[in-house]
Amino acid sequence: MSTAPKSPKSPKDGHKRDTLVEQYSHTEDEHGTIQLQRVIVISIDPNSAEYVLNWALENFIRPESDLVVLIHVRILEIPMAPYVDSTGYMDDVAEERKEESHSLLKTYAGKLWHQQIACKAISMIGDPKAEIIRKIQDIHADTLIMGSRNLGTIKRAFLGSVSDHCVHHAPCSVIIAKPPEETVSKPGRRRSILSRFTSGS
C-alpha cells in the first residue's frame, strides 16, 4: 500500500531548475524496510504521457519493487527580439509553462499512486537532451522509458531527436515507446509498441 503524498521539496542534488512536484512511497514491510530494486525514469510530455505510461505499466513496471521517477522538461523560452523589453511577458510565459508541467506530472503521478507504485515526479527546465541525461545520471537510473516525437525530416535536421540522443548517450538501458497509431503493421505481423531497447555502455 502506498502512503499519502509527501510535501514537495527540492531534490537532493540541489539543482535549482528541478522541482519535486509529487512523491509517493511504499509502506514499510514487517521488518521496517522498503523493498525497491529498480529505478525507472519515464520522460513524459503532453503528447506522449498517456501512451508511454500505459506501455510501461502493462509491459515493464513491477509495482512491488520499482521506484518510478516521472520527469518533464520544459524548454527555457528565449525572446525573439532581445532589444524589446519582454521581461514581464517572459515571466508570465515561464509561470504558465511551470503550472502546465506541474499539472501534467501530478496527473500521472496520481495514477501511479492509485496502483500502489512508489513514485517521484520532477519538473525541470532546459534542453531536454541534456536534462534527461543529467537526471538519469544523478539518480543512477536502471532504465529510461520515453516516447518518440516524430519531428519529420526538416525539424529533425534542426532540432535533432531527443529519443535518438538518449539512446546513444544514456548510461542505462533505454526503451522508446511508439504512439498507438504507429503500431499498426502489415497483416500477419506481430504488433508492438516497443521501438528500441539498448543497453548502456
ROSE-456162 format. One line per 8 residues: their letters; for each residue x, y, z of N, C-alpha, C. Coordinates in steps of 0.001 Angstrom, whole numbers, plus 500000, padded with zeros to 6 digits. Each point is the difference from the previous one (the first is absolute). Layout:
BEGIN
a> X Y Z X Y Z X Y Z | ...;
***
This chain:
BEGIN
mstapksp> 500848 498805 500000 499152 501195 500000 500877 501236 500000 | 499666 501000 499198 500768 501225 499938 499531 500966 501062 | 500908 500814 500480 499656 500995 500995 499483 501240 499311 | 499454 500924 500784 499530 501267 499449 501182 500794 499480 | 499768 500907 499050 501101 500767 499429 500706 500854 501030 | 501319 500078 499874 500787 500855 500868 500056 501397 499420 | 500314 500963 500841 500106 501379 499529 501167 500116 499037 | 499776 500566 498813 501080 500157 499030 501106 500879 500545;
kspkdghk> 501228 499654 499668 501143 500818 500365 501081 499792 498971 | 501053 500801 500081 501045 499940 498997 500690 498654 500016 | 500387 499466 498831 500722 498742 499936 501329 500097 500723 | 500546 498861 500402 501239 499982 500750 501178 500553 499218 | 499928 499904 498663 501132 500492 499229 500076 501519 500009 | 498951 500673 500496 500028 501432 500164 499968 500790 498701 | 499703 499363 498902 499974 500707 498720 498876 501024 500029 | 500334 501262 499795 499038 501073 500195 498835 499967 499024;
rdtlveqy> 500134 499285 498882 498914 499945 499037 499140 498759 500161 | 500266 499185 500980 499207 498805 500264 498987 500283 501104 | 498775 499548 499799 498974 500129 501025 499352 498645 500229 | 500056 499518 501235 499332 498749 500344 498524 500317 500210 | 499167 499579 499052 498587 500361 499990 499175 499067 500873 | 500271 498709 499924 499284 499003 500798 500959 498900 500419 | 499657 499308 501092 500787 498853 500437 499109 499041 500770 | 499978 498745 499581 499217 498957 500659 500936 498853 500347;
shtedehg> 499859 499459 501205 500881 498923 500444 499205 498762 500359 | 500695 498846 499943 499401 498761 500466 499962 499996 501523 | 499004 499306 500531 499980 499768 501430 501087 499002 500350 | 500674 500199 501123 501053 499082 500423 499417 498615 500288 | 500826 498956 499760 499535 498642 500273 500136 499683 501486 | 499756 498732 500361 500010 499621 501420 501365 500162 500649 | 501050 500095 499189 501346 500182 500538 500419 501467 500009 | 499080 500883 499606 500309 501419 500009 500841 500463 498831;
tiqlqrvi> 500002 499239 498918 500797 500381 498833 499102 500134 498770 | 500476 500727 499031 499287 500175 498744 500775 499292 498900 | 499369 499056 499340 500675 499174 499011 499894 500595 498594 | 500885 500904 499671 500065 500562 498660 501258 499504 499311 | 499837 499422 498826 501130 499371 499317 500449 500726 498747 | 499102 500773 499369 500361 500692 498772 499506 501447 500043 | 500751 500882 499326 499576 501388 499815 499684 500178 498517 | 498728 500266 499698 499544 500132 498629 499635 501461 499742;
visidpns> 500706 500645 499093 499671 501371 499627 499088 499977 498784 | 498890 500736 500073 499097 500126 498861 499899 501474 499646 | 500481 500345 498808 499941 501376 499523 498687 500205 499264 | 499221 500992 500429 498683 500222 499396 499848 501439 499516 | 499076 500182 499071 499549 501319 499589 498509 499859 499691 | 499290 501114 499751 498545 499886 499795 499601 499050 498874 | 500842 499845 498983 499661 499142 498863 500310 498528 500239 | 500937 499719 500894 500452 498619 500160 499589 499352 501315;
aeyvlnwa> 499636 500791 500981 499827 499475 501357 499061 498805 500080 | 498847 500090 499355 498988 498954 500122 500500 498666 499468 | 500493 499985 498765 500392 498718 499408 501310 499462 500570 | 500907 500888 500386 501267 499532 500567 499764 499358 501364 | 499219 500655 500844 499740 499448 501327 499179 498720 499906 | 499028 499973 499108 499204 498777 499832 500882 498829 499575 | 500910 500261 499051 500894 498927 499555 500860 499512 501159 | 500537 500945 500764 500868 499620 501117 499249 499180 501043;
lenfirpe> 498771 500392 500291 499206 499276 500990 499644 498597 499521 | 499704 499879 498732 499578 498707 499460 501164 499048 499739 | 501169 500539 499723 501091 499150 499523 501283 500000 500829 | 500171 500967 500891 501326 500106 500598 500026 500223 501512 | 499170 500851 500523 500076 500380 501407 499578 498859 500918 | 500784 499805 501064 499664 499052 501063 499532 500834 501198 | 498702 500068 500252 499473 500898 501038 500597 499777 501382 | 500319 498767 500316 500469 499696 501354 501465 500342 500226;
sdlvvlih> 500781 500224 498935 501441 500152 500216 500675 501105 499181 | 499221 500778 499249 500586 501070 499187 499705 501371 500593 | 500981 500896 499880 499767 501421 500235 499919 500643 498627 | 498858 500610 499691 499810 500656 498711 500206 501506 500186 | 500904 500560 499216 500263 501439 500051 499476 500620 498708 | 498895 500716 500104 499445 500713 498853 500722 501331 499851 | 500442 500317 498787 500646 501290 499781 499360 500705 498812 | 499925 501306 500097 499539 500828 498872 500946 501179 499883;
vrileipm> 500534 500226 498801 500935 501097 499770 499318 501060 499154 | 499878 501194 500558 499452 501115 499220 501158 500853 499495 | 499924 500363 498731 501079 500742 499361 499996 501448 500474 | 501175 500525 500314 500127 501377 500432 499731 500926 498823 | 499004 500851 500147 499608 500902 498918 501048 501091 499793 | 500279 500328 498725 500944 501056 499663 499283 501040 499142 | 500010 501277 500388 499318 501029 499200 500543 500047 498580 | 499109 500168 499022 500418 500069 498612 500673 501333 499683;
apyvdstg> 499642 501058 500737 500582 501316 499756 500608 500517 501305 | 501291 499788 500225 500648 500368 501261 499931 501484 500319 | 499863 500831 498979 499996 501436 500231 498651 500507 500517 | 499002 499125 500022 498687 500365 500521 499897 499542 501450 | 499502 500873 500859 499852 499650 501408 498828 499032 500159 | 500318 498717 500077 498956 498976 500090 500027 499272 501330 | 500611 500642 501006 500174 499337 501296 498673 499538 500590 | 499026 500910 500018 498706 499646 500574 499333 498878 499246;
ymddvaee> 500053 500050 498681 499398 498956 499167 500671 498657 500252 | 501337 500019 500051 500739 498753 500190 499728 499401 501368 | 499854 500863 501005 499681 499513 501342 498636 499316 500008 | 499039 500605 499293 498663 499417 499935 500022 498655 499281 | 500751 499942 498893 500112 498751 499244 500672 498928 500841 | 501072 500370 500701 500728 499040 500831 499101 499432 501095 | 499187 500867 500621 499100 499550 501060 498922 499076 499437 | 499495 500334 498820 498986 499161 499366 500568 498627 499660;
rkeeshsl> 501212 499978 499452 500644 498730 499653 500261 499163 501252 | 500373 500659 501089 500257 499274 501238 498719 499359 500525 | 498913 500750 499978 498730 499462 500473 499545 498823 499139 | 500190 500111 498687 499632 498907 499097 500826 498753 500300 | 501302 500197 500232 500888 498881 500295 499609 499317 501301 | 499741 500795 501032 499644 499435 501303 498661 499259 499926 | 499051 500564 499255 498697 499354 499861 500131 498660 499281 | 500802 499973 498947 500232 498763 499251 500590 498925 500909;
lktyagkl> 501020 500366 500746 500668 499035 500871 499084 499520 501121 | 499228 500890 500587 499091 499603 501076 498942 499020 499492 | 499513 500235 498790 498983 499117 499428 500506 498569 499882 | 501195 499843 499436 500505 498649 499747 500656 499375 501223 | 500512 500810 500898 500489 499460 501267 498836 499447 500813 | 498858 500673 499905 498818 499528 500700 499552 498637 499506 | 500136 499758 498707 499641 498690 499449 500899 498905 500565 | 501282 500318 500165 500928 499027 500573 499665 499747 501470;
whqqiack> 499665 501044 500712 499654 499862 501414 498791 499088 500178 | 498985 500174 499138 498801 499172 500105 500297 498532 499705 | 501104 499736 499313 500406 498616 499752 501078 499545 500978 | 500190 500778 501056 500919 499663 501083 501435 499843 499506 | 500418 500928 499162 501361 499995 499453 500774 501180 500570 | 501157 499734 500567 500837 501071 500537 500411 500933 498868 | 499895 501304 500248 500186 500944 498895 500541 501335 500480 | 500810 500617 499154 500378 501399 500146 499668 500682 498680;
aismigdp> 499591 501256 500045 499698 500763 498796 500812 501283 500043 | 500868 500191 499009 500936 501122 500012 499847 500841 498742 | 499809 501296 500202 499909 500957 498901 501348 500691 499831 | 500457 500127 498736 501306 500588 499734 499906 501030 498883 | 501033 500844 499902 500073 501011 498947 501312 499826 499250 | 499954 500168 498668 501237 499992 499230 499886 499214 498711 | 501137 499612 499473 500069 499190 498793 499625 498565 500366 | 498912 499460 499460 499567 498653 500380 501094 498952 499859;
kaeiirki> 500814 500099 498952 501059 499011 499795 500957 499974 501191 | 500470 501175 500393 500973 500088 501085 499368 499696 501354 | 498787 500512 500221 499373 499855 501306 499604 498557 500302 | 499497 499294 498993 499628 498598 500227 501231 499171 500343 | 501078 500188 499254 501224 499258 500281 500541 500349 501382 | 499970 501283 500348 500487 500419 501325 499214 499329 501114 | 498675 499975 499847 499176 499453 501077 500198 498495 500170 | 500077 499256 498900 500177 498551 500167 501382 499675 500561;
qdihadtl> 500977 500871 499755 501312 499823 500620 499939 500334 501483 | 499313 501083 500348 499906 500435 501395 499370 498942 500892 | 498959 499342 499500 499269 499054 500857 500379 498549 499715 | 500985 499798 499127 500481 498646 499688 498859 499099 499520 | 499277 500485 499008 498855 499259 499476 500442 498698 499335 | 499159 498984 500110 500254 498720 499347 499471 499980 498570 | 498898 500735 499775 499370 500017 498676 499336 501347 499759 | 500066 500462 498751 499280 501196 499571 498946 499575 498987;
imgsrnlg> 498752 500437 500215 498916 499736 499059 499472 501343 499521 | 499845 500144 498695 499537 501262 499444 499268 499778 498693 | 499368 501060 499487 499284 499915 498745 500829 500531 498846 | 499414 499925 498812 500643 500491 498794 499178 501161 499463 | 500656 501132 499724 499267 501207 499628 499611 500073 498532 | 500621 499222 499131 499686 500034 498565 500079 501416 499423 | 501185 500581 500055 500178 501384 499567 499864 500191 498501 | 500314 498994 499222 500056 500188 498561 501419 500349 499591;
tikraflg> 500287 499861 498723 501363 500146 499505 500595 501379 500251 | 499255 501066 499723 500533 501357 500129 500237 500362 501458 | 498990 499800 500865 500164 500333 501417 501085 499145 500643 | 500074 498738 499599 501021 499121 500561 501399 500517 499660 | 500167 500544 498785 501301 500509 499574 500435 501180 500866 | 499041 500855 500388 500330 501187 500782 500009 499722 501505 | 499026 499252 500481 499848 499793 501431 500624 498701 500488 | 500125 499045 499095 500483 498703 500429 498898 499240 500731;
svsdhcvh> 500233 498753 500257 499033 499170 500702 500466 499761 501431 | 499151 500383 500951 500345 499784 501408 500154 498509 500282 | 499094 499198 499440 500059 498560 500251 501269 499388 499414 | 500374 500417 498786 501237 499485 499406 501212 500385 500837 | 500011 501235 500483 501121 500463 500830 500110 499156 501266 | 498861 499738 500630 500018 499221 501245 500442 498559 499752 | 499560 499434 498881 500420 498635 499665 501516 499892 499926 | 500640 501031 499440 501442 499950 499783 500827 500508 501181;
hapcsvii> 499397 500754 500924 500791 500602 501066 499590 499584 501417 | 498879 499352 500155 499569 499601 501341 500885 498897 500558 | 500327 500060 501288 500832 498976 500630 499194 498780 500440 | 498722 499945 499643 499149 498879 500379 499252 499504 498772 | 499221 498950 500176 499170 499498 498910 498919 501020 499661 | 499660 500094 498706 498995 500964 499543 498922 499270 499205 | 498748 500285 500316 498868 499441 499266 499215 501159 499389 | 499775 499942 498684 499210 501004 499303 498642 499391 499664;
akppeetv> 498935 500595 500540 498646 499527 499725 499382 500846 498898 | 499436 499357 499012 499361 500709 498890 498527 500268 500306 | 499457 501081 499416 498567 500270 500172 499171 498866 499406 | 498785 499785 500502 499154 498902 499504 499816 499989 498491 | 499860 501184 499374 499760 500018 498557 501193 499509 499211 | 501185 499943 500637 501192 499535 499307 500206 498498 500130 | 499163 499348 500792 500211 498583 500256 499322 499104 498976 | 499229 500603 499081 499306 499199 498990 501018 499464 499005;
skpgrrrs> 500072 498702 499867 500963 499380 499101 499269 499248 498895 | 500744 499413 499133 499408 499253 498898 499226 498798 500523 | 498948 499581 499289 499199 498855 500444 500881 498783 500242 | 499721 499333 501106 500748 498784 500299 501268 500228 500799 | 500388 501265 500151 501207 500295 500765 499625 500439 501399 | 500842 499683 500967 499722 500321 501392 500050 501510 500218 | 499017 500541 500731 499975 501420 500298 500688 500233 501337 | 500805 501024 500054 500728 500291 501247 500190 501488 500147;
ilsrftsg> 499914 500459 501244 500225 501413 500282 501475 500258 500303 | 500777 498934 500171 501415 500151 500328 500797 500329 498748 | 500724 501105 500051 500769 500423 498852 501463 499620 500122 | 500638 500400 501103 501413 499706 500169 500285 499607 501436 | 500971 499149 500162 500493 499674 501333 501493 499924 499906 | 500682 500840 500741 501447 500009 499930 500589 499829 501381 | 501115 499345 500072 500713 499855 501265 501039 501096 500088 | 500050 500662 501140 500984 501056 500182 501401 499437 499944;
s> 500904 500769 499453 501392 499555 499895 500921 501040 500588;
***
